[in-house]
Amino acid sequence: MAEEDGEAEAGEDAEAPRKKSKLPLILGVVLMLGGGGGAFFATFSGILGGGESSGEEGAENMAEAEPLEPVSFVPIDPIIIAMRSGGQAAHLRFRAELEVQPGMEAEVEMVMPRILDVLNTYLRAIEVSEIERPSALMSLRAQMLRRIQIVTGEGRVKDLLVTEFVVN
């Protein structure tokens, strides 16, 4: 019986699962903290270009900054477009401003009804599925800007700044 008890105890030990080592976890945490600390030091000290500069260097950088180019903005009246999405009604609310050459604001405002017509026509032709793409606003903006530049004439409108683009 003693032999059976000895064999039973040895069999139980052999069947017991071995504990996994925590060494890889501890090593990973230590390396992560070391890497994070090193990255912070490199950035803060200026090795990677992200650190604080001294007062003299900051003043020199401010003196070197180029002045902003003169610019003017002409607001576009808000546009609300009724759209169909899989049998359900949806509305697009669009608001933007045009970046125009200084001194050309009056000329651009004079053709604003044409601009609104071009935007309405273009936005009505778009389906909701096209708008839902992640990159949709960039391509729509480029298309609308090109159409506006055709209506206003070359060199008057520099950019279209979309300030509101909501589908509900």
VMD Tcl script that draws the C-alpha trace (Angstrom):
set ca {
  {0.00 0.00 0.00}
  {2.84 2.34 0.77}
  {4.12 1.82 -2.74}
  {0.70 2.61 -4.17}
  {0.47 5.77 -2.05}
  {3.92 6.83 -3.25}
  {2.96 6.20 -6.86}
  {-0.32 8.06 -6.43}
  {1.48 11.11 -5.03}
  {4.01 11.07 -7.85}
  {1.20 10.74 -10.42}
  {-0.67 13.72 -8.94}
  {2.45 15.88 -9.13}
  {3.03 14.90 -12.73}
  {-0.55 15.80 -13.68}
  {-0.55 19.20 -11.92}
  {-0.12 22.02 -14.46}
  {3.13 23.92 -14.31}
  {2.87 27.62 -13.58}
  {3.83 29.89 -16.47}
  {6.84 32.09 -15.96}
  {6.17 35.78 -15.42}
  {9.62 36.71 -16.67}
  {8.46 37.72 -20.21}
  {5.77 39.98 -18.74}
  {8.16 41.66 -16.31}
  {10.81 42.01 -19.02}
  {8.24 43.56 -21.40}
  {7.12 46.13 -18.80}
  {10.71 47.07 -17.97}
  {11.60 47.49 -21.66}
  {8.45 49.52 -22.29}
  {9.20 51.88 -19.40}
  {12.83 52.20 -20.47}
  {11.87 52.92 -24.07}
  {9.25 55.46 -23.03}
  {11.69 57.21 -20.71}
  {14.34 57.30 -23.41}
  {11.89 58.70 -25.95}
  {10.78 61.38 -23.47}
  {14.38 62.35 -22.74}
  {15.28 62.49 -26.45}
  {12.28 64.66 -27.24}
  {12.59 66.94 -24.21}
  {16.33 67.48 -24.64}
  {15.87 68.49 -28.27}
  {17.57 65.50 -29.87}
  {14.36 64.76 -31.80}
  {13.43 68.43 -32.21}
  {10.54 68.57 -29.77}
  {12.09 70.10 -26.67}
  {11.65 73.57 -25.26}
  {13.98 76.21 -26.60}
  {15.66 78.90 -24.57}
  {14.31 82.43 -24.62}
  {16.95 83.67 -27.08}
  {16.32 80.85 -29.53}
  {12.57 81.38 -29.26}
  {12.97 85.08 -30.05}
  {15.13 84.26 -33.08}
  {12.55 81.79 -34.37}
  {9.81 84.39 -33.98}
  {11.88 86.92 -35.92}
  {12.44 84.37 -38.70}
  {8.74 83.54 -39.10}
  {7.39 84.71 -42.41}
  {4.43 87.08 -42.30}
  {1.10 85.63 -43.37}
  {-0.04 86.29 -46.88}
  {-2.96 88.74 -47.05}
  {-6.24 86.89 -47.49}
  {-9.96 87.60 -47.55}
  {-12.94 85.35 -46.96}
  {-16.39 85.43 -48.52}
  {-19.06 83.38 -46.71}
  {-21.40 81.11 -48.69}
  {-24.99 80.99 -47.50}
  {-25.85 77.69 -45.77}
  {-27.23 75.03 -48.10}
  {-29.60 72.26 -47.03}
  {-30.06 69.42 -49.53}
  {-32.73 66.71 -49.27}
  {-31.25 63.30 -50.12}
  {-32.54 59.71 -50.30}
  {-30.69 56.98 -48.48}
  {-32.03 53.46 -48.92}
  {-35.63 54.64 -48.97}
  {-35.12 56.96 -46.00}
  {-34.98 60.72 -46.20}
  {-31.71 62.37 -45.24}
  {-30.59 65.98 -45.21}
  {-27.18 67.43 -45.90}
  {-26.35 70.72 -44.21}
  {-23.43 72.47 -45.90}
  {-21.73 75.73 -45.00}
  {-18.42 77.06 -46.30}
  {-16.32 80.13 -46.95}
  {-14.31 81.05 -50.00}
  {-10.72 82.19 -49.64}
  {-10.34 84.93 -52.25}
  {-7.62 87.26 -53.42}
  {-7.73 90.54 -51.46}
  {-9.70 93.15 -53.37}
  {-11.76 90.57 -55.30}
  {-14.46 90.06 -52.64}
  {-17.02 92.23 -54.49}
  {-16.49 90.38 -57.78}
  {-16.94 86.99 -56.10}
  {-20.04 88.15 -54.17}
  {-21.51 89.42 -57.44}
  {-21.54 85.85 -58.85}
  {-22.68 84.22 -55.59}
  {-26.03 83.08 -57.11}
  {-24.06 81.13 -59.74}
  {-21.82 79.65 -57.05}
  {-24.87 78.53 -55.05}
  {-26.41 77.04 -58.18}
  {-23.28 75.07 -59.02}
  {-22.99 73.77 -55.44}
  {-26.69 72.85 -55.23}
  {-26.56 71.02 -58.55}
  {-23.42 69.11 -57.61}
  {-24.52 68.19 -54.08}
  {-27.95 66.98 -55.26}
  {-26.28 64.55 -57.67}
  {-24.31 62.88 -54.88}
  {-25.65 59.80 -53.11}
  {-25.45 59.35 -49.34}
  {-23.25 56.26 -49.77}
  {-20.60 58.44 -51.47}
  {-20.63 60.91 -48.57}
  {-20.17 58.18 -45.96}
  {-16.70 57.21 -47.24}
  {-13.89 58.38 -44.91}
  {-12.13 60.32 -47.68}
  {-15.32 61.72 -49.18}
  {-15.01 65.27 -47.87}
  {-11.59 65.76 -49.46}
  {-12.73 64.66 -52.91}
  {-16.05 66.54 -52.65}
  {-14.21 69.68 -51.58}
  {-11.83 69.44 -54.54}
  {-14.73 68.94 -56.98}
  {-16.69 71.87 -55.55}
  {-13.63 74.16 -55.55}
  {-12.94 73.40 -59.20}
  {-16.55 74.17 -60.15}
  {-16.45 77.45 -58.17}
  {-13.19 78.47 -59.84}
  {-14.75 77.89 -63.25}
  {-17.75 80.09 -62.34}
  {-15.71 82.91 -60.78}
  {-12.88 82.94 -63.28}
  {-9.22 82.09 -62.95}
  {-7.27 83.46 -59.99}
  {-10.11 84.86 -57.87}
  {-10.86 81.96 -55.50}
  {-7.89 80.27 -53.84}
  {-9.63 77.73 -51.63}
  {-12.93 76.41 -50.31}
  {-13.05 76.12 -46.53}
  {-15.83 73.76 -45.41}
  {-17.11 74.89 -42.02}
  {-20.13 72.58 -41.72}
  {-20.89 69.27 -43.45}
  {-23.56 67.28 -41.63}
  {-25.76 64.44 -42.89}
  {-28.71 63.44 -40.72}
}
mol new
graphics top color blue
foreach p $ca { graphics top sphere $p radius 0.5 }
foreach p [lrange $ca 0 end-1] q [lrange $ca 1 end] { graphics top cylinder $p $q radius 0.2 }
display resetview
